[in-house]
Amino acid sequence: MIDKIKAHIEANKSEILEVSHKVHGMPELGFQEYKTSAYLCDFLERLGYRVECGIGPFETAFKARIGNPDSGVRVAVLAEYDALPNIGHGCGHNIISAVACGVAKGFEYALKTGQIDGELILMGTPAEETGGGKIELLNIGAFEDVDFVMMVHPGSTNMVMRGGTALVELDIVFEGKRAHSSSPENGINALKALIHTFNGIDMLQSEFPLGININGIIKEGGEASNIIPARASGEFIIRGLRLMDLKAVKQKLINVIKASEVLTGAKAVYEFKLPYAERYPNAIMDERFKTIMEAMGETVQYPDPSAKLGSSDIGNVSLFRPSIHPYVKIGDDLRAHTRSFAEASVSVQADEMVITASKAMAELVYSIFTEPDFRAQINEAFKAQVPDYSNFVF
């Protein structure tokens, strides 16, 4: 059966590649992917999937289902499709969408006709780049009816078992009092309060848990050099090895903000955005994906332990359900979030990988549907690998 599924993907590769190029050609920012999500929903409806366009308040999210919802085996393949401002698909989300649709194409008949007992769910997850779309969907229960989760991500190597760091964004606005710079005593300098915050964070770096990295920018710093700034704002990204490390830093950062208020008299309004969790790739699922890819002639690596890691909202999903996020090669020495990466995402090599990855992921889905022992091993690994965050509050 799996040979027929993969042959069906091969026979329809032009249709699958059209998805990649269409999505690439209409880049939209997070939570604004109206054209792209409508296009993907239409594609899946034409395959016979039961499509729910819009999930809760998130209009550009979707779920497309096929197969038996009562089987007890529900596998979700995720699509991402938001783009980057002024760059387009510089992270290759068109490839992620196309591979998900390739898997959907492969299973359109086997699940529709009941030849395989299981339910395949294609889930459209918006706003990975900036809005934490998967986190928002988790928070409204969108993953409750899913047992296993998978997606691919394009890059410069085929790679499994690459984790990710936890991340949270902090926005701060200081309000002071405007005055002429010749009489600073008549004003309250909001910019100084923000600068004190930067300095306070730098001073405390040695007290932060291992792996904490904080980067900040000044977004507003005043109107003119002869005016005491009445308003200043900054944005900070805090990365850490684990969510619990970010929580350990949170109160220290609040204390720095409050100290800056006391020192300057300015008043602060601050907000910690949705925290992105560290990522726990399921070892059993990733190893099977590696085996499948290697059987298809691909070389698959493990990550360099010394390499720096990024962050993604799939990390939060990996705390909740067994999940994988393997990387597939579309070129050499590519840097994400660049125009060159966007160009590589519709190259001949990228197109070839869309079909290869679709077949490999389809075989992994098939293995989950048809091998009870494999499912048990996945769930055992999940329990062993992933900390219990069920009562965690950031």
MONOR-V553889 format. One record per residue. RES is the residue in one letter. OMEGA is omega in radians with two decimals (999 if undefined). BURIAL is I if it has 24 or more other ideal C-beta (glycine too) atoms within 12 Angstrom, else O. Layout:
# MONOR-V553889
((RES | OMEGA | BURIAL) (RES | OMEGA | BURIAL))
This chain:
# MONOR-V553889
((M | -3.11 | I) (I | 3.09 | I) (D | 3.10 | O) (K | 3.13 | O) (I | -3.14 | I) (K | 3.09 | I) (A | 3.11 | O) (H | 3.06 | I) (I | -3.14 | I) (E | -3.10 | I) (A | -3.09 | O) (N | -3.04 | I) (K | 3.13 | I) (S | 3.11 | O) (E | -3.14 | I) (I | -3.14 | I) (L | 3.06 | I) (E | 3.09 | I) (V | -3.12 | I) (S | -3.06 | I) (H | 3.10 | I) (K | 3.14 | I) (V | 3.13 | I) (H | -3.06 | I) (G | 3.09 | O) (M | -3.10 | I) (P | 3.12 | I) (E | -3.10 | I) (L | -3.06 | I) (G | -3.10 | I) (F | 3.06 | I) (Q | -3.03 | I) (E | -3.02 | I) (Y | -3.13 | I) (K | -3.07 | O) (T | -3.12 | I) (S | 3.10 | I) (A | 3.12 | I) (Y | -3.12 | I) (L | 3.09 | I) (C | 3.12 | I) (D | 3.11 | O) (F | -3.08 | I) (L | 3.07 | I) (E | 3.13 | O) (R | 3.06 | O) (L | 3.14 | I) (G | 3.10 | O) (Y | 3.04 | I) (R | -2.93 | I) (V | 3.03 | I) (E | -3.12 | I) (C | -3.02 | I) (G | 3.10 | O) (I | -3.09 | I) (G | -3.12 | O) (P | -3.02 | O) (F | -2.97 | I) (E | -3.08 | O) (T | 2.98 | I) (A | 3.10 | I) (F | 2.97 | I) (K | 3.07 | I) (A | -3.01 | I) (R | 2.98 | I) (I | -3.14 | I) (G | -3.01 | I) (N | -3.13 | I) (P | -3.13 | O) (D | -3.07 | O) (S | -3.05 | I) (G | 3.11 | O) (V | -3.06 | I) (R | -3.07 | I) (V | 3.11 | I) (A | 2.97 | I) (V | -3.01 | I) (L | 3.00 | I) (A | 2.95 | I) (E | -3.06 | I) (Y | 3.04 | I) (D | -3.09 | I) (A | -3.12 | I) (L | 3.13 | I) (P | 3.07 | O) (N | -3.13 | O) (I | -3.03 | I) (G | -3.05 | I) (H | 3.12 | I) (G | 3.01 | I) (C | 3.02 | I) (G | -3.13 | I) (H | 3.03 | I) (N | 3.12 | I) (I | 3.12 | I) (I | 3.11 | I) (S | -3.08 | I) (A | 3.11 | I) (V | 3.09 | I) (A | 3.13 | I) (C | 3.06 | I) (G | 3.06 | I) (V | 3.12 | I) (A | 3.12 | I) (K | -3.12 | I) (G | -3.05 | I) (F | -2.97 | I) (E | -3.11 | I) (Y | -3.06 | I) (A | -3.14 | I) (L | -3.14 | I) (K | -3.08 | O) (T | 3.09 | O) (G | 3.12 | O) (Q | 3.05 | O) (I | -3.13 | I) (D | -3.14 | O) (G | 3.07 | I) (E | 3.06 | I) (L | -3.13 | I) (I | 3.00 | I) (L | -3.08 | I) (M | 3.06 | I) (G | -3.05 | I) (T | -3.08 | I) (P | 2.88 | I) (A | 3.04 | I) (E | -3.00 | I) (E | -3.01 | I) (T | -2.95 | I) (G | -3.12 | I) (G | -3.05 | I) (G | -3.13 | I) (K | 3.10 | I) (I | 3.10 | I) (E | 3.14 | I) (L | 3.04 | I) (L | -3.06 | I) (N | 3.10 | O) (I | 3.03 | O) (G | -3.06 | O) (A | 3.13 | I) (F | -3.11 | I) (E | -3.08 | O) (D | -3.14 | I) (V | 3.13 | I) (D | -3.10 | I) (F | -3.04 | I) (V | 3.10 | I) (M | 3.03 | I) (M | 3.00 | I) (V | 3.04 | I) (H | 3.13 | I) (P | 3.12 | I) (G | -3.09 | I) (S | 3.11 | I) (T | 2.90 | I) (N | -3.01 | I) (M | 3.02 | I) (V | 3.05 | I) (M | 3.06 | I) (R | 3.13 | I) (G | 3.13 | I) (G | -3.11 | I) (T | 3.00 | I) (A | -3.06 | I) (L | 2.96 | I) (V | 3.11 | I) (E | 3.11 | I) (L | 3.06 | I) (D | -3.12 | I) (I | 2.99 | I) (V | 3.02 | I) (F | 3.06 | I) (E | 3.12 | I) (G | -3.12 | I) (K | -3.12 | I) (R | 3.05 | I) (A | 3.05 | O) (H | -3.07 | O) (S | 3.06 | O) (S | 3.13 | O) (S | -3.06 | O) (P | -3.13 | O) (E | 3.12 | O) (N | -3.12 | O) (G | 3.01 | I) (I | -2.96 | I) (N | -3.13 | I) (A | 3.14 | I) (L | 3.10 | I) (K | 3.11 | I) (A | 3.13 | I) (L | 3.11 | I) (I | 3.05 | I) (H | 3.13 | I) (T | 3.06 | I) (F | -3.10 | I) (N | 3.12 | O) (G | 3.10 | I) (I | 3.12 | I) (D | -3.11 | O) (M | -3.07 | O) (L | -3.04 | I) (Q | -3.08 | O) (S | -3.13 | O) (E | -3.11 | O) (F | 3.07 | I) (P | 3.12 | I) (L | 3.07 | O) (G | 3.12 | I) (I | 3.13 | I) (N | -3.10 | I) (I | 3.07 | I) (N | -3.11 | O) (G | 3.05 | I) (I | 3.00 | O) (I | -3.14 | I) (K | 3.07 | O) (E | -3.11 | O) (G | -3.14 | I) (G | -3.05 | I) (E | -3.12 | O) (A | -3.06 | O) (S | 3.11 | O) (N | 3.09 | O) (I | 3.03 | I) (I | -3.05 | I) (P | 3.10 | I) (A | -3.12 | I) (R | 3.05 | I) (A | -3.13 | I) (S | 3.13 | I) (G | 3.12 | I) (E | -3.10 | I) (F | 2.98 | I) (I | 3.11 | I) (I | 3.10 | I) (R | 3.10 | I) (G | -3.13 | I) (L | -3.07 | I) (R | 3.06 | I) (L | -3.10 | I) (M | 3.06 | I) (D | 3.09 | I) (L | 3.13 | I) (K | 3.13 | I) (A | -3.12 | I) (V | -2.99 | I) (K | -3.08 | I) (Q | 3.08 | O) (K | 3.12 | I) (L | 3.09 | I) (I | 3.12 | O) (N | 3.10 | O) (V | 3.13 | I) (I | -3.14 | I) (K | 3.10 | O) (A | 3.11 | O) (S | 3.06 | I) (E | -3.11 | I) (V | -3.09 | O) (L | -2.97 | O) (T | -3.05 | I) (G | 3.08 | I) (A | 3.13 | I) (K | -3.05 | O) (A | 2.89 | I) (V | -3.09 | O) (Y | -3.13 | I) (E | 2.94 | O) (F | -3.12 | I) (K | 3.13 | I) (L | 3.11 | I) (P | 3.03 | I) (Y | -3.12 | I) (A | 2.95 | I) (E | -3.05 | I) (R | 3.11 | I) (Y | 3.10 | I) (P | -3.12 | I) (N | -3.01 | I) (A | -3.09 | I) (I | 3.12 | I) (M | -3.11 | I) (D | 3.12 | I) (E | 3.10 | I) (R | 3.09 | I) (F | 3.11 | I) (K | 3.14 | I) (T | -3.14 | O) (I | -3.13 | I) (M | -3.13 | I) (E | 3.08 | O) (A | 3.10 | O) (M | 3.06 | I) (G | -3.13 | O) (E | 2.99 | I) (T | -3.08 | O) (V | -3.07 | I) (Q | 2.90 | O) (Y | -3.09 | O) (P | 3.00 | I) (D | -3.10 | O) (P | -3.11 | O) (S | -3.07 | O) (A | 3.07 | O) (K | -3.10 | O) (L | 3.04 | I) (G | -3.10 | I) (S | 3.11 | I) (S | -3.11 | I) (D | 3.01 | I) (I | 3.09 | I) (G | 3.13 | I) (N | 3.10 | I) (V | -3.10 | I) (S | 3.02 | I) (L | -2.98 | I) (F | -3.12 | I) (R | 3.03 | I) (P | -2.99 | I) (S | 2.98 | I) (I | -3.06 | I) (H | -3.10 | I) (P | 3.13 | I) (Y | 3.14 | I) (V | -2.98 | I) (K | 3.06 | I) (I | -3.13 | I) (G | -3.12 | I) (D | 3.01 | O) (D | 3.13 | O) (L | 3.05 | I) (R | -3.12 | O) (A | 3.10 | I) (H | 3.08 | O) (T | 3.10 | O) (R | 3.13 | O) (S | 3.07 | O) (F | 3.11 | I) (A | 3.12 | I) (E | -3.14 | O) (A | -3.07 | I) (S | 3.04 | I) (V | 3.10 | I) (S | 3.07 | I) (V | 3.13 | O) (Q | 3.10 | O) (A | 3.13 | I) (D | 3.12 | I) (E | -3.12 | I) (M | 3.07 | I) (V | -3.11 | I) (I | 3.12 | I) (T | -3.11 | I) (A | 3.09 | I) (S | 3.13 | I) (K | -3.11 | I) (A | -3.13 | I) (M | 3.07 | I) (A | 3.12 | I) (E | 3.08 | I) (L | 3.08 | I) (V | 3.14 | I) (Y | 3.13 | I) (S | 3.12 | I) (I | 3.14 | I) (F | -2.90 | I) (T | -3.07 | O) (E | -3.14 | O) (P | 3.14 | O) (D | 3.11 | O) (F | 3.10 | I) (R | -3.14 | I) (A | 3.12 | O) (Q | 3.11 | O) (I | -3.10 | I) (N | 3.08 | O) (E | 3.11 | O) (A | 3.11 | I) (F | -3.14 | I) (K | -3.11 | O) (A | -3.02 | O) (Q | -2.85 | I) (V | 3.08 | I) (P | 3.11 | O) (D | 3.12 | O) (Y | -3.00 | I) (S | -3.13 | O) (N | -3.08 | O) (F | 3.03 | O) (V | -3.10 | O) (F | 999 | I))
